[in-house]
Amino acid sequence: MARTVVDEWLEGTPEPQLGTLLAMREIILDIVPDAQQIISYNMPAFKVGEGIVAGFLPTKKGCSYYPFSGSTLETLADDVAAYSTTKGALHFRADKPLPKVLVRKLIKARLFEIESKRK
């Protein structure tokens, strides 16, 4: 795989956050293989078509997932109830990464939002 801007951005990220975020990137790209890896709002992000569907950051205590929407986490409130959240971020421990099934739901919900806005 060619080196990306996300690889460059992640340089210097400490473990265990680095390993967790690299695994999350693999999950995201498995779900949306055509996603463009970019930097948006100073974080690694994944763009599908004209919309950003996911992003992530390391934090001091773990990691955060960003759906790039103020409503995705609200839409999936029951699915994310076990995690600490803000309006636009889902926080999780680096040693307890988000399950692939949850990441898939988050991305599908975000893709639905993007498609709904286009209509």
N, C-alpha and C positions, 0 to 999 in steps of 0.2 A: 504494500500500500504506500502510495506517495505521501510524503510529509505534508501536513496541513497546517493552516493557521491555528487550529485547535491544538495540535501537537506543540507548536511554539508557545502558545499561551500557557499550556500545562507545565512547561519546564519550570522546575523549582517547586512544584506542588509537593508537599510532604506526604509520606505514607502515614496512615493508611488511606487518606483521602485520594491520593493519586490512583492507586489500584482500583478503588471503588468507582471513580469517575471514568477511568478507562474501560471498565466493565460496563458501565452505564452507556458509554458511547457505543460500544458493540451492540448492546440491546437496542438502542435507538436506531442504529443503522440496519439492524436486522428487521425491525418493524417498518422503517421507511428507508429502504436501501438507496433511493435516489435523492435523499436529503443532501443539501449543500451544507458543508460545515463552514460556519462563519463566526465572527465575533460581533456580538450585538450587546449594547449596554455594558460593554467591557466584560463579557462572559462568553464562553463557548456556547454556540447555539446552532440549531438545525433548521434549515429553511426548506420548505416544500412548496414549489411554485412561488407564489408571492407572499406566503405567510410563514412566520416562524412558529414551529410546533413544540419546541423544547429547548431548554438551556439548563446549565448547571454551574455550580460554584463550590469550591471547597470552603469550609468555615473552620473556625478554631475547634469546634467540638464535633464536626462531622461534615455533612454536605447538604446542599440545597438543590432542589429541582424547581425549575421555573417553566410553567406552561405558556408564558407570554400572553396571558389573558387574565383578566380580573374575575372571570366567571367559571373557568374550568374547575377549579378546586371546589367551588360552591356546588357546581353540577354533580361532582363526584364526592360530596361531603361524607356519605356513608363509607365509601372506599378509603378515604384518607383520614377517617376519624381517629385512628390509632397514632397519627403523626402530629407533630407541632406544625401549624400552618399560619401564614399571614394571608392577606387577600391574594397575593401573587406568588407565594413560594411555599414549598413543601420541604420541611427540614427532617433529616434522618441521620442516624449514626453511620459512620463509615464502616463499622463492623457489622451493620445490619442493612445492607443495600436494599433499595426498593425492589420488590419482586417484578419479574418481567410482565406478569399478567397485569399489574397495576400500571406500569409504564405504558403498556399497550392501550389500556383504557384511557389514560391521560392523553396520549397522542391521538387516539381515535376521536375523543371528545373535542380536542383542539381542532383537528381536521374538519369535523362537522361544523364547528363555529365558523371557521374560515369559509367553508363552502356556503353556509347559510348567509353570510354577509355579502357574498358575491351575487346572490340571487336577488 
